[in-house]
Structures are given as C-alpha cells and as structure tokens.
Amino acid sequence: MMRVLLVASLAVAAGAFSPSSFVGLRGSSAAVAASKGGLAGRGASLSGLRMQDLDAGNDLTAVGRRNLEDLEGKWSKIGVLGGSKGVGKEIVKRLSGMGVEVKALVRTEEAKKELEGMPGVSVVVGDALEATDVCSALNGCDAAISTLGGDQDSQKVDYTGNMNMIENAGIIGVTRMILVTSVGTGDSKDALPEPAYNAMEKFLTQKTKAENLLLKYYTNTDYTIIRPGGLKSEAATGKAILTEDKMAVGSVTREDVADLCIEALYSKTASQKVLTCVDPSQSDKEGPVPFAL
C-alpha cells in the first residue's frame, strides 16, 4: 500500500552570523573557509526531561538508554533545518521542552514568530538552497538535525539543501549530524512496492544523492541517517523503533520519529549508522529487530 513518505531536517543551534559573513561559501566541497564562531524516552517522558536534570545528577536510565556520562556537556546548541513543520517542528518542540538551545532555519516570518514563542529557540529566516543561509543557521551549533524536504522546490531541497548542510557543517563547528530521509532511499529501495517507489522516485533519488554524499565523501563525520516509513499526523504511540533492517517498511507518527531522532542524537551506538524508523504496532506483521540505542 502506497504511503506518503516525507523527509526530515537537520538540527542546528544558536549563534548568529549574517549571510554576508559567509560570502564565498558555495554548495560544493571545494568551497569554503569560515570561522567556528536522550536523550531517551518517548512521548511524555521525553518532553518532560530537561537538560537541567543532567546537572542535578538524576539517574536517566529509568527514562532512557544513555548513561549520564554519555550526555554530559554534549550538544548544548542544536540546529534544526526544516523546523517549521512536520517532524522538524516536533523536534524543535521537544528540544525546547528539554531546556536545550535550538536554532532553526525557516522560510517565512510567520514560521519564525511561531517557533520563537518556544523557550530557548532562535530562528534564522532563509533558504536552505543558499549555502550562506544554511551556514548562518548552523553557526554556533555543535549538532544539527535536518528534516529538509517538502513542497516548494522539494527535489532541490532534498539534495541541495542537505548538501549545503553536509559540506559546511564541519567548517562551521558542527560535530554531530542527524539526516532524516525516507524508506526507499539507497539500499532500502526494494523495501517499497514498485508502484509506491515509482510515484516518489524523483524525490527519493534526490534524497539518495544526499545520503551518498555523506556516506562516500564524509566518512569521518559523526552522523546518523534515519529513514522513516509512511508518516502519520497522530499522537505518538511510544512503540516506534529504529532498525538496521533495510527491508523494514510501515507507518510511523511524526511525533515518534522526532523522539527517536533525539534519542539517536545522544546515542554513541547510533554513530555512523543508517537506520529505518517504523512502528511495528501499526502493522499486523512481525516487526523487525530493533536497534539498541
């Protein structure tokens, strides 16, 4: 059954450079010289967890899989590309609720106003197709999450927008990256029924190019690629999983994807992994083997 699959965005944290500070940057790896300036839990458990809890020395194992020492001092500012809607917006909400500083790149003043109403969130209005705008949004962040994709120029955003993040993140000072793409990209192509793949081939091809750029040319990057199944705008079930099974397919809520992106962000075991995100509770088939974060 054909499902609507969307793409997710890249996390960015605060610090503001104007685009003019990055004149000379291009969307090319030959480009650039610029100056560097889990948390686990699902649903209510995740949104109720704050970074100040780390300072309090609370035991996090009851609500997550990370040990305290794995989290301490990491990712104090997180950049999110694609934070104005969908999975990206859910990620911004959750990080804000955890007391984490967030810096988001959005296209409109309306989206900026909405996100800046959340505690700890700063916003850059710009275009992910412009390397200077992406660099401005990433400046000051030590981690980034990209959920880029969508309606306007979506094929270009799926590759070019993510390329601008991948090629410039390290130069700006980002040391951890989550790239959200989709089931059907790369070596998960055969997970989709042929009619479903054909209907989305143009978009999936662009997402695959972004994945390949990261996998083949940025091999020293601390990344995780997350491929959600068919996205649903419903409340989180808390039962979604990440898996290394390339043939896994199914539906999953945007809220659950957001929770798992944040878990993966803080997970050492998820580093340099390509993971599919599905919810076995949404299917009558036996679920794939979960990946332990």
HUPE-V324938 format. One record per residue. N is the residue number from 1. RES is the residue in one letter. PHI is phi in degrees with one decimal (none if undefined). PSI is psi in whole degrees, -180 to 180 (999 if undefined). Layout:
# HUPE-V324938
N & RES & PHI & PSI
N & RES & PHI & PSI
This chain:
# HUPE-V324938
1 & M & none & 132
2 & M & -75.4 & 133
3 & R & -122.6 & 155
4 & V & -83.7 & 123
5 & L & -114.1 & 130
6 & L & -115.4 & 173
7 & V & -114.2 & 155
8 & A & -116.3 & 172
9 & S & -111.7 & 175
10 & L & -105.7 & 134
11 & A & -80.1 & 138
12 & V & -134.9 & 147
13 & A & -117.9 & 179
14 & A & -71.8 & 172
15 & G & 122.6 & 123
16 & A & -116.2 & 117
17 & F & -108.7 & 142
18 & S & -75.6 & 153
19 & P & -53.4 & -30
20 & S & -64.8 & -22
21 & S & -66.8 & -18
22 & F & -113.4 & 21
23 & V & -58.3 & 132
24 & G & 106.6 & -19
25 & L & -74.3 & 143
26 & R & -132.5 & 165
27 & G & -81.8 & 56
28 & S & -149.1 & 144
29 & S & -67.6 & -17
30 & A & -78.0 & -7
31 & A & -60.0 & -70
32 & V & -164.0 & 145
33 & A & -147.3 & 120
34 & A & -138.8 & 160
35 & S & -89.7 & 144
36 & K & -74.3 & 75
37 & G & 48.0 & 999
38 & G & none & 133
39 & L & -44.8 & 134
40 & A & -90.4 & 177
41 & G & 116.0 & 153
42 & R & -126.0 & 152
43 & G & 54.7 & -125
44 & A & -64.0 & -35
45 & S & -62.9 & -41
46 & L & -70.6 & -47
47 & S & -68.6 & -22
48 & G & -85.7 & -6
49 & L & -90.0 & 131
50 & R & -120.9 & 153
51 & M & -62.4 & -28
52 & Q & -65.7 & -21
53 & D & -62.8 & -31
54 & L & -64.5 & -43
55 & D & -65.6 & -30
56 & A & -74.0 & -10
57 & G & 77.0 & 21
58 & N & -66.7 & 149
59 & D & -77.8 & 117
60 & L & -90.1 & -6
61 & T & -66.1 & -22
62 & A & -70.5 & -26
63 & V & -116.7 & 4
64 & G & -162.2 & -173
65 & R & -112.1 & -6
66 & R & -90.8 & 142
67 & N & -77.2 & 154
68 & L & -57.1 & -40
69 & E & -66.4 & -21
70 & D & -74.8 & -23
71 & L & -100.2 & -27
72 & E & -57.3 & 127
73 & G & 75.3 & 8
74 & K & -105.5 & 143
75 & W & 53.0 & 58
76 & S & -73.2 & -25
77 & K & -132.3 & 126
78 & I & -123.0 & 126
79 & G & -92.7 & 138
80 & V & -124.1 & 119
81 & L & -99.2 & 126
82 & G & 91.5 & 28
83 & G & -84.9 & 4
84 & S & -85.8 & -13
85 & K & -159.3 & 171
86 & G & 58.2 & -142
87 & V & -59.9 & -41
88 & G & -59.4 & -43
89 & K & -65.3 & -40
90 & E & -63.3 & -37
91 & I & -64.0 & -46
92 & V & -59.3 & -45
93 & K & -56.6 & -47
94 & R & -69.1 & -43
95 & L & -63.9 & -41
96 & S & -60.2 & -44
97 & G & -65.9 & -22
98 & M & -87.6 & -3
99 & G & 82.1 & 18
100 & V & -90.2 & 140
101 & E & -71.8 & 134
102 & V & -128.5 & 141
103 & K & -127.4 & 121
104 & A & -116.1 & 145
105 & L & -102.8 & 123
106 & V & -132.2 & 167
107 & R & -96.5 & -20
108 & T & -129.1 & 155
109 & E & -65.4 & -32
110 & E & -62.5 & -45
111 & A & -65.3 & -38
112 & K & -59.7 & -47
113 & K & -60.4 & -41
114 & E & -65.6 & -48
115 & L & -70.6 & -35
116 & E & -70.0 & -9
117 & G & -76.4 & -9
118 & M & -91.9 & 138
119 & P & -58.3 & 134
120 & G & 78.1 & 8
121 & V & -106.0 & 126
122 & S & -114.6 & 155
123 & V & -134.4 & 138
124 & V & -110.2 & 126
125 & V & -89.6 & 122
126 & G & -173.9 & -168
127 & D & -124.1 & 123
128 & A & -63.7 & -17
129 & L & -74.8 & -12
130 & E & -102.1 & 118
131 & A & -58.9 & -37
132 & T & -63.7 & -37
133 & D & -68.9 & -41
134 & V & -63.3 & -43
135 & C & -63.5 & -39
136 & S & -61.9 & -40
137 & A & -72.1 & -35
138 & L & -80.7 & -21
139 & N & -58.3 & 128
140 & G & 92.5 & -7
141 & C & -92.9 & 147
142 & D & -107.4 & -4
143 & A & -148.0 & 158
144 & A & -145.1 & 147
145 & I & -128.4 & 130
146 & S & -118.1 & 125
147 & T & -118.8 & 30
148 & L & -62.3 & 143
149 & G & 147.8 & 167
150 & G & 143.6 & -143
151 & D & -86.6 & -70
152 & Q & -72.9 & 125
153 & D & 52.0 & 35
154 & S & -62.5 & -35
155 & Q & -63.6 & -41
156 & K & -67.2 & -41
157 & V & -64.8 & -40
158 & D & -58.3 & -35
159 & Y & -104.0 & -59
160 & T & -62.8 & -43
161 & G & -60.6 & -46
162 & N & -69.3 & -35
163 & M & -59.3 & -42
164 & N & -62.0 & -33
165 & M & -72.8 & -51
166 & I & -60.5 & -44
167 & E & -77.4 & -23
168 & N & -109.6 & -12
169 & A & -57.8 & -49
170 & G & -64.0 & -35
171 & I & -65.7 & -37
172 & I & -77.0 & -23
173 & G & 116.3 & 8
174 & V & -76.0 & 129
175 & T & -112.7 & -5
176 & R & -142.8 & 138
177 & M & -140.0 & 132
178 & I & -114.1 & 122
179 & L & -111.5 & 117
180 & V & -98.1 & 121
181 & T & -120.1 & -110
182 & S & -169.9 & 150
183 & V & -57.5 & 137
184 & G & 108.0 & -11
185 & T & -89.5 & 156
186 & G & 52.3 & -132
187 & D & -80.8 & 10
188 & S & -101.1 & 11
189 & K & -54.0 & -44
190 & D & -76.1 & -4
191 & A & -70.4 & -26
192 & L & -90.5 & 144
193 & P & -58.7 & 147
194 & E & -55.5 & -43
195 & P & -61.6 & -38
196 & A & -67.1 & -43
197 & Y & -63.3 & -44
198 & N & -61.2 & -37
199 & A & -66.7 & -27
200 & M & -116.5 & 13
201 & E & -56.9 & -43
202 & K & -60.2 & -41
203 & F & -74.2 & -43
204 & L & -64.5 & -34
205 & T & -63.4 & -41
206 & Q & -67.7 & -39
207 & K & -65.6 & -38
208 & T & -62.9 & -40
209 & K & -60.4 & -40
210 & A & -65.3 & -44
211 & E & -60.1 & -46
212 & N & -63.8 & -37
213 & L & -58.2 & -45
214 & L & -70.4 & -44
215 & L & -73.0 & -35
216 & K & -95.7 & -30
217 & Y & -117.0 & -11
218 & Y & -125.3 & 55
219 & T & -69.2 & -18
220 & N & -93.6 & 1
221 & T & -74.1 & 142
222 & D & -86.7 & 91
223 & Y & -123.2 & 162
224 & T & -138.5 & 130
225 & I & -100.7 & 128
226 & I & -119.6 & 126
227 & R & -112.7 & 97
228 & P & -72.0 & 154
229 & G & -80.4 & -155
230 & G & -64.0 & 125
231 & L & -87.1 & 137
232 & K & -122.3 & 139
233 & S & -93.6 & 70
234 & E & -133.9 & 171
235 & A & -65.4 & 148
236 & A & -58.9 & 141
237 & T & -90.7 & -22
238 & G & 75.0 & 9
239 & K & -115.9 & 4
240 & A & -70.8 & 156
241 & I & -135.0 & 163
242 & L & -105.0 & 146
243 & T & -146.8 & 152
244 & E & -88.8 & 2
245 & D & -71.6 & 110
246 & K & -70.6 & -15
247 & M & -98.1 & 3
248 & A & -67.5 & 139
249 & V & -152.3 & 154
250 & G & 154.4 & -173
251 & S & -101.8 & 165
252 & V & -163.5 & 145
253 & T & -78.5 & 152
254 & R & -61.3 & -37
255 & E & -63.9 & -42
256 & D & -65.7 & -39
257 & V & -61.7 & -43
258 & A & -59.8 & -45
259 & D & -58.7 & -44
260 & L & -72.4 & -31
261 & C & -61.7 & -42
262 & I & -69.9 & -40
263 & E & -58.5 & -46
264 & A & -64.2 & -36
265 & L & -55.6 & -41
266 & Y & -94.2 & 6
267 & S & -96.8 & 126
268 & K & -70.7 & -35
269 & T & -70.7 & -20
270 & A & -85.0 & -5
271 & S & -62.4 & 132
272 & Q & 57.3 & 39
273 & K & -115.8 & 150
274 & V & -112.1 & 116
275 & L & -127.3 & 139
276 & T & -92.4 & 143
277 & C & -117.7 & 114
278 & V & -141.2 & 169
279 & D & -119.9 & 102
280 & P & -59.2 & -25
281 & S & -71.2 & -13
282 & Q & -91.6 & 5
283 & S & -132.6 & 152
284 & D & -90.8 & 2
285 & K & -92.4 & 161
286 & E & -66.5 & 133
287 & G & -76.3 & 160
288 & P & -72.0 & 170
289 & V & -72.6 & 125
290 & P & -69.5 & 149
291 & F & -88.9 & 130
292 & A & -83.7 & 113
293 & L & -78.6 & 999
